[in-house]
Amino acid sequence: MTSRPPVWQMVKEAVESLGGRATHSQIRQYIHQHHSGVNDGTIGPMIGACSVNVQARLNLPESSRPRLANSRYDFLYRSERGTYELYDPVKHGQWEIAKAADGTLVVRQAGEDSSAGAALAADLEDQAEIGPPDEFLFPLERHLRDFLVANIRNVRPNGRTLAVYADSNGRSGVEWQTGVGPIDVLAVDENGDFVVFELKLGRGPDAAVGQLARYMGWVRRNLAEGHKVTGVIVAGSVDDKLRYAASVIPDVTLFEYAMNFTLRPAGELGT
């Protein structure tokens, strides 16, 4: 009897067979067609674990210590949301898992400043026109995501207290991999009901509703086990298109965020 290869090898085989570039759903479909008995819930996390530029890879034991991206698990690069290609250091740069100044692990390009403040300042400089002078928007979705995760208990849709979801293996609900793409943040309330967060920079397009509904449907079928599943869209500005689209989808809540940033003179030495 031929032994079945590990899931990471199946993922690599799938992407190579699909021409070196594939979506999450294409990888999953290939594996199910060529390997029987694979748990669907293991494929998404393994795709993330093997992607050199995906922060969620830190949730798996394979990425629990610093290293350059040159191990057997470092063969994918997420070129856009839900799409992956074979990792090429010449094309994509040298990536690594490194220790930040506070001792936490981060996924970054080798040689980057691991300071979150420095990264945020650089992103703000590159995107100076992102909002009006008296208002700042998060320059990257990951900054909005990280802020939301750090303050999840203060986000109370319909008065519920939330926590970031974690499965029995300790995998976090941040960038939770599903069979239909990654969920930005998957949370649960005190009753075990699920809340799916979809984050959008600037004005949230009404297409976000369809994407959120897809993730909610996947969670209801694969994780909920009878618990309620609701959704939240977080955007810098919610327009009428998004309001109309969300109004016909049950259990979807819209949130707008705003940032205030003030500079003041530091004063003279000794004052």
Backbone bond lengths (Angstrom), bond angles and torsions (degrees), N, CA, C in turn:
res aa  C-N    CA-C-N  psi(-1)  N-CA   C-N-CA  omega(-1)  CA-C   N-CA-C  phi
1 M - - - 1.467 - - 1.535 109.56 -
2 T 1.319 117.92 126.81 1.461 122.38 -178.55 1.526 109.97 -76.95
3 S 1.337 116.30 128.42 1.456 119.85 179.42 1.524 109.81 -73.78
4 R 1.321 115.44 147.75 1.455 121.20 -178.99 1.521 109.74 -81.42
5 P 1.337 118.97 136.45 1.471 120.55 179.63 1.524 110.52 -68.71
6 P 1.330 118.10 159.14 1.468 120.28 175.81 1.525 110.60 -64.00
7 V 1.316 115.73 158.64 1.461 120.72 -174.18 1.525 111.36 -62.04
8 W 1.331 118.87 -35.61 1.462 118.86 -179.74 1.526 111.08 -62.40
9 Q 1.334 117.29 -34.81 1.463 120.34 176.70 1.527 110.93 -68.89
10 M 1.317 116.54 -36.25 1.464 120.06 176.52 1.525 110.58 -62.79
11 V 1.328 116.27 -42.12 1.467 120.57 179.13 1.527 110.25 -61.59
12 K 1.328 116.19 -46.04 1.461 120.35 -179.92 1.517 110.63 -63.10
13 E 1.309 117.19 -44.26 1.472 122.06 178.16 1.526 110.48 -58.81
14 A 1.330 116.24 -41.88 1.462 120.59 -178.37 1.520 111.23 -62.65
15 V 1.337 117.20 -48.94 1.462 120.54 -176.94 1.527 110.53 -66.30
16 E 1.331 116.99 -41.21 1.462 119.78 177.85 1.525 110.99 -62.98
17 S 1.318 117.45 -41.54 1.471 121.43 -178.85 1.520 112.01 -70.46
18 L 1.336 116.51 -24.16 1.462 120.98 -178.92 1.530 111.86 -93.87
19 G 1.330 116.88 17.18 1.454 121.01 173.84 1.514 115.02 91.20
20 G 1.321 117.50 14.59 1.455 120.63 176.85 1.506 115.04 88.03
21 R 1.325 118.08 2.20 1.462 122.52 179.79 1.516 108.43 -152.34
22 A 1.324 117.61 131.56 1.463 120.27 -176.29 1.522 110.03 -158.98
23 T 1.312 115.41 155.41 1.456 120.89 173.87 1.525 109.03 -84.54
24 H 1.315 114.19 165.84 1.462 120.03 178.16 1.530 110.80 -56.79
25 S 1.327 116.72 -45.57 1.470 120.17 -177.68 1.522 111.54 -67.05
26 Q 1.354 117.89 -35.14 1.461 120.14 177.49 1.529 111.15 -65.57
27 I 1.323 116.95 -40.72 1.465 120.44 177.78 1.528 110.23 -62.34
28 R 1.315 115.58 -47.10 1.464 120.17 -179.08 1.538 110.70 -61.35
29 Q 1.336 116.21 -44.02 1.466 120.01 -179.37 1.522 110.79 -63.41
30 Y 1.328 117.45 -42.52 1.472 120.74 179.29 1.525 110.46 -60.33
31 I 1.316 116.81 -45.81 1.469 119.88 -177.66 1.515 111.14 -62.33
32 H 1.316 116.96 -42.70 1.465 119.18 -179.84 1.529 111.84 -67.65
33 Q 1.326 116.95 -29.06 1.459 120.39 179.41 1.530 112.23 -75.77
34 H 1.329 117.06 -29.80 1.462 120.82 -173.11 1.524 114.37 -109.77
35 H 1.327 118.12 -10.66 1.461 121.23 -179.33 1.526 108.29 -139.30
36 S 1.288 116.83 122.01 1.467 120.52 -177.43 1.523 110.79 -87.04
37 G 1.317 114.40 152.24 1.454 120.80 172.42 1.511 116.16 75.09
38 V 1.335 118.40 18.85 1.465 120.50 -179.71 1.528 108.95 -85.38
39 N 1.312 116.16 128.12 1.462 121.41 177.82 1.525 109.29 -67.48
40 D 1.314 116.62 120.50 1.461 121.00 -176.30 1.521 111.91 -59.53
41 G 1.341 116.44 -30.12 1.455 120.06 -178.02 1.511 114.40 -72.28
42 T 1.341 117.97 -10.74 1.464 120.18 179.11 1.530 112.57 -93.00
43 I 1.320 117.27 -17.32 1.463 119.97 -173.73 1.529 111.32 -71.88
44 G 1.335 116.98 -50.34 1.460 120.28 -178.46 1.523 113.27 -58.00
45 P 1.344 118.64 -51.77 1.465 118.75 177.69 1.520 113.48 -58.15
46 M 1.335 118.17 -34.32 1.455 120.12 -179.76 1.533 111.08 -71.77
47 I 1.329 117.41 -34.96 1.469 119.58 174.75 1.527 109.21 -59.69
48 G 1.338 116.68 -45.50 1.453 120.25 177.93 1.517 112.33 -63.54
49 A 1.339 116.92 -40.25 1.463 121.05 -178.44 1.518 111.87 -64.05
50 C 1.328 117.38 -28.36 1.466 121.69 -177.06 1.528 112.82 -96.10
51 S 1.332 117.92 3.60 1.460 122.37 -178.91 1.520 109.53 -99.40
52 V 1.318 116.67 118.69 1.466 121.23 -169.75 1.522 113.47 -67.20
53 N 1.344 118.41 -20.39 1.457 120.87 -175.85 1.523 112.94 -114.76
54 V 1.324 117.37 24.09 1.462 121.76 179.96 1.527 108.88 -109.54
55 Q 1.321 116.81 117.46 1.456 121.21 -177.09 1.524 112.17 -62.38
56 A 1.337 117.19 -31.04 1.459 120.41 -177.82 1.518 113.17 -65.27
57 R 1.345 118.41 -13.54 1.460 119.82 178.29 1.518 111.64 -62.21
58 L 1.330 116.93 -21.37 1.462 120.83 -179.73 1.522 112.10 -67.86
59 N 1.342 117.56 -13.18 1.460 120.73 -179.55 1.520 112.44 -76.48
60 L 1.325 118.37 -11.78 1.456 121.31 -175.93 1.518 111.25 -105.58
61 P 1.343 117.51 149.65 1.464 121.23 -177.48 1.521 113.57 -57.66
62 E 1.334 117.55 -29.62 1.464 120.84 -178.02 1.538 112.41 -61.82
63 S 1.336 116.34 -19.01 1.470 120.08 -176.53 1.528 110.81 -123.65
64 S 1.317 116.29 41.58 1.456 120.91 -174.25 1.521 113.49 -93.01
65 R 1.343 117.71 2.76 1.459 120.28 179.01 1.527 109.90 -145.87
66 P 1.334 117.47 158.22 1.474 120.20 -177.54 1.529 111.96 -62.48
67 R 1.339 115.29 144.73 1.468 120.90 174.35 1.522 109.42 -171.31
68 L 1.310 116.54 155.32 1.450 121.36 167.56 1.519 109.26 -73.33
69 A 1.308 116.39 153.26 1.464 120.51 -179.71 1.517 109.61 -77.24
70 N 1.339 115.60 81.28 1.463 120.23 178.07 1.526 112.15 -145.52
71 S 1.343 116.79 15.80 1.455 119.79 179.11 1.526 109.32 -91.07
72 R 1.315 115.59 177.66 1.464 119.95 -179.29 1.530 112.18 -65.78
73 Y 1.338 117.55 -17.92 1.461 120.68 -179.52 1.530 112.85 -89.93
74 D 1.314 118.38 -1.55 1.465 121.55 -172.43 1.522 110.93 -108.07
75 F 1.322 117.13 72.54 1.467 118.88 -175.19 1.518 113.76 -128.93
76 L 1.329 118.17 2.30 1.463 120.36 179.48 1.521 110.85 -120.02
77 Y 1.327 114.92 154.34 1.459 122.77 174.18 1.525 107.36 -134.42
78 R 1.328 116.89 125.52 1.470 119.31 178.56 1.521 108.40 -81.83
79 S 1.331 116.04 106.74 1.460 121.03 -176.24 1.519 112.38 -81.04
80 E 1.308 116.80 -27.97 1.457 123.21 174.20 1.512 106.80 -159.61
81 R 1.303 115.66 171.78 1.456 118.94 -174.52 1.534 110.68 -59.84
82 G 1.335 115.43 121.63 1.456 121.08 177.28 1.507 115.17 81.76
83 T 1.339 118.63 0.78 1.465 122.10 -178.71 1.530 109.39 -124.05
84 Y 1.325 115.79 135.55 1.458 121.47 -175.05 1.526 109.78 -131.50
85 E 1.343 115.28 147.92 1.453 120.63 175.73 1.523 108.79 -135.60
86 L 1.325 116.12 163.81 1.452 120.03 179.19 1.528 109.53 -63.74
87 Y 1.300 116.30 133.26 1.457 122.32 -175.82 1.521 111.51 -72.98
88 D 1.333 115.33 129.84 1.460 123.10 177.35 1.525 107.67 -128.89
89 P 1.348 118.83 109.16 1.465 120.39 -177.55 1.525 113.46 -57.89
90 V 1.329 117.65 -31.47 1.463 119.92 179.08 1.535 110.22 -67.32
91 K 1.312 116.23 -41.95 1.463 121.30 -178.04 1.529 112.30 -80.62
92 H 1.321 116.02 -42.13 1.467 120.63 -171.42 1.521 113.84 -101.25
93 G 1.338 117.43 -6.76 1.452 120.20 -175.99 1.524 111.42 87.42
94 Q 1.317 116.30 161.46 1.457 120.99 179.26 1.522 109.38 -85.04
95 W 1.327 115.86 119.11 1.458 121.39 -179.85 1.520 109.91 -103.41
96 E 1.324 115.21 160.52 1.461 119.78 -178.61 1.522 110.45 -153.33
97 I 1.311 114.49 162.46 1.458 122.37 165.12 1.516 105.65 -102.99
98 A 1.328 117.28 121.32 1.460 120.71 -172.79 1.520 110.04 -134.22
99 K 1.325 114.99 164.25 1.455 120.94 175.70 1.515 109.82 -89.86
100 A 1.326 115.31 129.17 1.460 120.65 175.50 1.526 109.19 -78.93
101 A 1.327 116.09 174.82 1.464 120.83 -177.93 1.523 111.86 -61.13
102 D 1.331 117.44 -29.68 1.461 119.99 -179.21 1.516 112.58 -88.34
103 G 1.342 117.26 5.40 1.449 121.03 176.62 1.516 115.08 92.20
104 T 1.342 117.89 -8.20 1.459 120.57 178.71 1.529 109.87 -80.65
105 L 1.329 115.72 157.55 1.454 120.50 177.83 1.525 110.51 -84.63
106 V 1.325 116.12 143.36 1.463 121.65 177.22 1.521 108.66 -135.80
107 V 1.327 115.86 151.38 1.459 122.27 172.04 1.520 107.24 -98.18
108 R 1.323 117.27 125.56 1.457 120.24 -174.79 1.522 109.84 -156.97
109 Q 1.322 116.29 166.56 1.454 120.42 169.62 1.515 109.09 -74.39
110 A 1.311 116.71 140.31 1.455 121.43 -177.13 1.519 110.41 -56.09
111 G 1.319 116.39 131.61 1.449 121.26 178.82 1.509 114.40 92.76
112 E 1.343 118.18 -7.64 1.461 120.08 178.36 1.517 110.14 -70.17
113 D 1.341 116.32 151.55 1.456 121.30 172.20 1.514 107.96 -68.79
114 S 1.322 117.41 124.73 1.463 120.78 -177.91 1.510 112.59 -83.25
115 S 1.338 118.33 0.97 1.459 121.48 178.88 1.514 110.06 -73.18
116 A 1.327 115.97 124.81 1.466 119.55 179.11 1.519 110.56 -62.43
117 G 1.347 117.05 -36.14 1.453 120.11 179.14 1.512 112.01 -64.33
118 A 1.342 116.89 -41.74 1.455 120.10 179.06 1.508 111.47 -65.52
119 A 1.339 116.07 -39.72 1.467 119.73 178.83 1.519 110.81 -64.36
120 L 1.326 116.62 -42.67 1.460 120.16 -179.92 1.519 111.00 -65.33
121 A 1.335 117.21 -41.84 1.462 120.47 179.44 1.519 110.84 -62.11
122 A 1.337 117.07 -42.37 1.462 120.39 179.62 1.519 110.84 -63.42
123 D 1.332 116.90 -40.96 1.464 120.30 -179.72 1.524 110.93 -67.09
124 L 1.324 117.26 -37.75 1.453 120.11 177.63 1.521 110.90 -64.96
125 E 1.337 116.63 -39.42 1.462 120.36 179.12 1.520 111.29 -63.83
126 D 1.350 116.77 -40.27 1.450 120.91 -178.93 1.514 112.22 -69.95
127 Q 1.353 117.42 -25.30 1.460 120.91 -174.18 1.525 109.67 -123.90
128 A 1.323 116.41 51.11 1.459 121.26 -173.78 1.518 112.36 -63.72
129 E 1.338 117.35 -22.84 1.465 120.15 -176.66 1.519 112.24 -94.18
130 I 1.329 117.08 20.11 1.459 119.12 -171.70 1.524 113.14 -70.95
131 G 1.324 118.90 -22.66 1.453 119.62 -179.58 1.511 111.16 -155.35
132 P 1.327 117.76 176.95 1.459 121.21 178.69 1.522 110.37 -66.64
133 P 1.362 118.76 162.06 1.458 121.72 -173.00 1.520 113.92 -58.74
134 D 1.346 119.03 -31.38 1.451 120.33 -175.97 1.516 113.08 -95.22
135 E 1.317 117.62 13.60 1.465 120.12 -177.55 1.521 109.27 -147.37
136 F 1.328 116.19 135.81 1.452 121.63 177.37 1.515 108.86 -111.18
137 L 1.327 116.44 143.80 1.455 122.29 171.72 1.516 108.21 -114.17
138 F 1.331 116.06 153.91 1.452 118.75 175.39 1.520 108.74 -63.33
139 P 1.368 118.86 128.28 1.455 120.67 -175.31 1.515 113.49 -73.23
140 L 1.330 118.29 -24.74 1.451 121.45 179.04 1.512 109.13 -135.74
141 E 1.339 115.71 148.15 1.461 118.92 -179.23 1.512 111.80 -60.37
142 R 1.347 117.42 -30.42 1.458 118.00 -177.78 1.528 111.33 -66.18
143 H 1.358 117.70 -30.43 1.456 119.54 177.71 1.528 110.23 -69.59
144 L 1.313 116.55 -43.09 1.456 120.65 175.81 1.523 110.16 -62.10
145 R 1.329 116.55 -43.08 1.467 120.96 179.16 1.523 111.09 -61.19
146 D 1.337 116.85 -48.03 1.461 120.18 -177.32 1.521 111.31 -64.86
147 F 1.339 116.69 -38.04 1.470 119.84 177.15 1.527 110.18 -64.58
148 L 1.326 116.20 -42.82 1.459 120.14 179.50 1.521 111.11 -62.08
149 V 1.333 116.80 -44.67 1.463 120.66 -179.44 1.521 110.69 -61.79
150 A 1.347 116.63 -42.74 1.455 120.33 -178.53 1.531 112.18 -67.25
151 N 1.329 116.54 -23.55 1.470 120.55 -176.89 1.526 112.08 -119.16
152 I 1.319 116.80 26.30 1.463 120.71 -171.59 1.529 112.61 -59.69
153 R 1.322 117.94 -31.69 1.465 120.09 -178.68 1.527 112.11 -72.41
154 N 1.322 116.96 -16.17 1.462 120.37 177.51 1.523 112.63 -90.92
155 V 1.336 116.72 -6.49 1.467 121.19 176.22 1.525 106.73 -96.24
156 R 1.307 116.70 112.21 1.470 119.81 -170.04 1.526 110.42 -125.84
157 P 1.338 118.44 76.37 1.463 119.35 175.49 1.524 110.56 -63.35
158 N 1.308 115.12 124.51 1.468 121.58 -178.23 1.524 112.00 57.10
159 G 1.330 116.54 30.71 1.456 120.68 174.40 1.517 115.98 79.05
160 R 1.328 117.94 7.40 1.468 120.40 -176.79 1.522 111.45 -88.42
161 T 1.334 116.38 141.83 1.465 121.39 174.71 1.522 108.97 -87.61
162 L 1.342 116.54 130.16 1.461 121.12 -173.15 1.522 111.96 -113.51
163 A 1.322 114.80 158.03 1.464 123.40 170.16 1.519 106.94 -139.89
164 V 1.330 116.73 152.20 1.463 120.56 177.13 1.527 108.70 -67.18
165 Y 1.311 116.83 132.86 1.471 121.99 -178.75 1.524 110.63 -67.32
166 A 1.331 115.90 143.81 1.466 122.23 171.29 1.523 107.48 -140.31
167 D 1.336 117.17 136.06 1.461 119.48 -179.36 1.525 110.12 -83.99
168 S 1.338 116.33 -175.80 1.462 121.71 -175.71 1.524 112.61 -64.93
169 N 1.332 117.27 -19.17 1.464 121.37 177.46 1.522 112.72 -92.90
170 G 1.339 116.80 1.85 1.453 120.79 179.13 1.509 114.71 86.06
171 R 1.348 118.29 7.43 1.464 120.26 179.32 1.528 109.83 -71.82
172 S 1.312 115.28 133.38 1.462 121.40 -174.93 1.524 111.58 -80.15
173 G 1.337 115.61 152.89 1.455 121.56 176.64 1.513 114.37 -78.75
174 V 1.324 118.64 5.33 1.463 122.06 176.02 1.522 108.95 -79.47
175 E 1.345 116.31 125.31 1.470 121.49 -174.28 1.531 110.08 53.50
176 W 1.322 116.20 47.84 1.469 121.71 -177.14 1.529 109.98 -68.24
177 Q 1.321 115.30 121.21 1.457 120.21 -177.20 1.530 110.91 -79.44
178 T 1.333 116.15 131.44 1.458 122.24 176.94 1.523 108.51 -124.11
179 G 1.306 115.78 177.33 1.455 120.42 176.70 1.512 113.31 -73.91
180 V 1.353 117.07 -6.12 1.470 120.67 -178.12 1.523 111.69 -126.02
181 G 1.332 117.08 18.84 1.452 121.52 178.80 1.521 111.47 121.08
182 P 1.344 117.25 169.93 1.464 121.19 -176.95 1.530 112.42 -85.60
183 I 1.326 115.75 133.85 1.460 121.69 173.37 1.523 108.33 -82.94
184 D 1.331 117.69 132.58 1.461 120.61 -178.65 1.530 110.86 -57.67
185 V 1.315 116.46 -55.98 1.465 121.12 176.68 1.527 107.90 -143.44
186 L 1.318 115.87 127.92 1.467 121.83 175.07 1.524 107.46 -110.68
187 A 1.333 116.17 121.78 1.460 121.60 -176.10 1.525 110.14 -123.33
188 V 1.329 115.33 165.81 1.464 122.24 174.55 1.522 108.46 -132.60
189 D 1.338 115.65 152.98 1.460 118.99 176.38 1.522 110.00 -100.36
190 E 1.324 116.10 -173.81 1.463 120.39 -175.12 1.524 112.88 -66.74
191 N 1.332 117.45 -15.66 1.465 121.31 178.30 1.526 112.82 -96.30
192 G 1.328 117.16 0.96 1.460 120.08 -177.51 1.508 113.44 84.62
193 D 1.344 117.92 6.32 1.458 120.79 176.55 1.529 109.70 -78.08
194 F 1.336 116.18 148.06 1.460 121.65 -173.13 1.535 111.37 -94.73
195 V 1.336 115.07 145.17 1.460 121.88 173.96 1.530 107.61 -129.13
196 V 1.330 116.27 121.56 1.465 122.87 -178.97 1.520 108.47 -100.51
197 F 1.352 116.79 123.13 1.454 121.72 179.75 1.524 110.30 -102.37
198 E 1.318 115.80 130.40 1.463 122.91 172.78 1.525 107.03 -116.81
199 L 1.336 116.97 122.48 1.457 122.01 -174.78 1.513 110.12 -106.08
200 K 1.344 116.00 134.47 1.454 121.29 179.68 1.513 109.31 -134.21
201 L 1.337 116.40 130.77 1.452 120.78 176.10 1.518 110.33 -79.87
202 G 1.337 115.64 150.42 1.462 119.65 177.33 1.521 110.43 62.15
203 R 1.299 116.44 -138.53 1.460 121.13 -179.76 1.518 109.19 -82.33
204 G 1.343 115.44 124.59 1.449 119.62 -178.38 1.511 111.43 -76.00
205 P 1.318 119.97 118.83 1.463 121.75 178.43 1.519 111.21 -71.51
206 D 1.340 115.49 153.79 1.458 117.69 -179.21 1.525 111.83 -66.46
207 A 1.346 117.73 -15.19 1.464 120.21 175.62 1.514 111.10 -62.16
208 A 1.326 117.19 -22.24 1.461 120.76 179.08 1.521 111.09 -61.31
209 V 1.329 116.96 -30.20 1.461 119.88 -179.38 1.524 110.83 -65.63
210 G 1.337 116.81 -43.74 1.458 119.73 178.17 1.512 112.32 -62.95
211 Q 1.318 115.61 -40.37 1.462 120.17 178.55 1.524 110.62 -64.37
212 L 1.320 116.49 -44.87 1.464 120.68 178.71 1.522 111.23 -62.79
213 A 1.325 117.23 -42.78 1.469 120.74 179.55 1.523 111.16 -61.03
214 R 1.339 116.70 -38.04 1.462 120.85 178.12 1.525 111.21 -62.11
215 Y 1.341 116.39 -44.61 1.461 120.06 179.54 1.533 111.06 -67.26
216 M 1.326 116.89 -40.25 1.458 120.53 178.78 1.523 110.53 -61.18
217 G 1.342 116.26 -41.85 1.457 119.99 178.33 1.511 112.34 -63.02
218 W 1.347 116.40 -39.48 1.471 120.02 179.47 1.523 110.53 -66.03
219 V 1.334 117.02 -43.67 1.465 120.40 179.76 1.519 110.55 -64.06
220 R 1.333 117.13 -41.92 1.468 120.00 179.62 1.522 111.18 -60.93
221 R 1.324 116.91 -37.71 1.458 119.87 -176.90 1.525 113.07 -82.01
222 N 1.338 117.20 -33.84 1.459 119.92 -170.10 1.525 115.73 -107.17
223 L 1.344 117.79 -20.98 1.458 119.55 -175.33 1.517 114.61 -125.53
224 A 1.314 117.58 -32.07 1.469 120.79 -163.71 1.524 113.71 -65.19
225 E 1.326 117.56 -38.10 1.472 121.99 -178.63 1.532 111.58 49.29
226 G 1.321 115.47 48.61 1.457 121.15 176.62 1.508 114.82 93.46
227 H 1.328 118.19 -13.08 1.461 120.43 177.51 1.529 110.32 -76.13
228 K 1.304 115.21 156.02 1.455 121.37 -179.41 1.522 110.49 -72.64
229 V 1.338 116.80 147.40 1.461 122.20 177.21 1.526 108.39 -125.85
230 T 1.319 116.03 121.31 1.461 121.27 176.53 1.524 109.05 -123.30
231 G 1.326 115.76 169.78 1.458 120.05 -176.98 1.514 112.39 -133.08
232 V 1.343 115.22 152.49 1.468 122.15 178.22 1.517 108.04 -134.18
233 I 1.334 116.61 130.70 1.460 121.93 171.51 1.525 107.68 -107.03
234 V 1.331 116.44 127.06 1.458 122.30 179.23 1.528 107.69 -114.01
235 A 1.329 116.88 123.66 1.464 121.47 -177.90 1.512 109.89 -141.77
236 G 1.327 116.01 158.87 1.454 120.43 176.39 1.517 111.86 -67.13
237 S 1.328 115.97 -31.72 1.457 120.97 178.50 1.523 108.28 -151.63
238 V 1.306 116.82 132.99 1.464 122.55 -179.76 1.521 108.31 -106.19
239 D 1.336 116.63 118.28 1.460 119.71 -179.20 1.525 110.34 -96.37
240 D 1.333 115.91 177.22 1.463 120.31 -176.35 1.526 112.17 -66.71
241 K 1.340 117.57 -31.96 1.456 119.13 177.48 1.523 110.88 -58.87
242 L 1.316 115.74 -44.35 1.456 119.69 179.65 1.523 111.02 -68.75
243 R 1.317 116.98 -38.47 1.472 120.06 178.90 1.536 111.20 -62.67
244 Y 1.332 116.39 -45.33 1.465 119.60 179.37 1.530 110.47 -62.51
245 A 1.348 116.56 -44.77 1.463 119.70 -178.45 1.521 111.28 -63.13
246 A 1.329 117.10 -41.90 1.460 120.55 -178.36 1.518 112.50 -72.41
247 S 1.330 116.82 -24.38 1.465 119.59 -174.86 1.525 113.24 -66.72
248 V 1.331 118.00 -20.29 1.471 119.80 -178.48 1.522 111.79 -102.14
249 I 1.330 117.74 2.47 1.459 121.56 177.24 1.521 108.06 -105.92
250 P 1.327 118.56 115.45 1.470 119.95 -179.26 1.526 111.63 -61.56
251 D 1.316 114.94 146.64 1.467 122.05 170.27 1.522 113.66 65.09
252 V 1.339 117.76 32.35 1.463 121.33 173.59 1.527 108.29 -115.65
253 T 1.332 115.72 128.90 1.462 122.48 -179.95 1.519 109.15 -114.56
254 L 1.335 116.81 141.45 1.458 122.39 178.79 1.521 109.94 -107.21
255 F 1.331 116.22 134.13 1.460 121.81 175.87 1.530 108.94 -125.91
256 E 1.329 116.66 141.17 1.453 122.66 168.66 1.522 108.19 -108.22
257 Y 1.332 116.39 143.68 1.453 119.79 175.04 1.513 109.25 -114.96
258 A 1.319 115.40 156.89 1.465 121.34 176.39 1.518 108.15 -144.50
259 M 1.327 116.35 143.34 1.460 122.13 177.75 1.519 108.99 -120.17
260 N 1.318 115.70 136.98 1.460 121.35 173.03 1.525 108.75 -114.74
261 F 1.318 116.93 135.61 1.461 121.78 -174.97 1.518 107.41 -135.20
262 T 1.329 117.32 120.95 1.450 121.60 -174.54 1.526 109.77 -123.01
263 L 1.322 116.39 134.17 1.461 122.62 172.67 1.525 108.02 -110.91
264 R 1.343 116.10 138.60 1.471 120.08 176.48 1.520 108.07 -139.42
265 P 1.315 117.87 152.74 1.468 120.77 178.14 1.512 110.45 -58.37
266 A 1.333 116.47 140.89 1.449 120.95 -178.01 1.529 111.93 -80.45
267 G 1.318 118.53 -16.18 1.456 121.42 -179.09 1.514 111.96 90.49
268 E 1.292 116.25 166.50 1.456 121.99 -178.36 1.523 110.97 -78.65
269 L 1.312 116.90 160.87 1.447 122.72 177.87 1.527 110.08 -58.41
270 G 1.345 115.59 128.45 1.460 120.54 177.20 1.501 114.15 89.19
271 T 1.355 117.86 -2.06 1.471 118.66 -179.98 1.520 109.49 -99.35
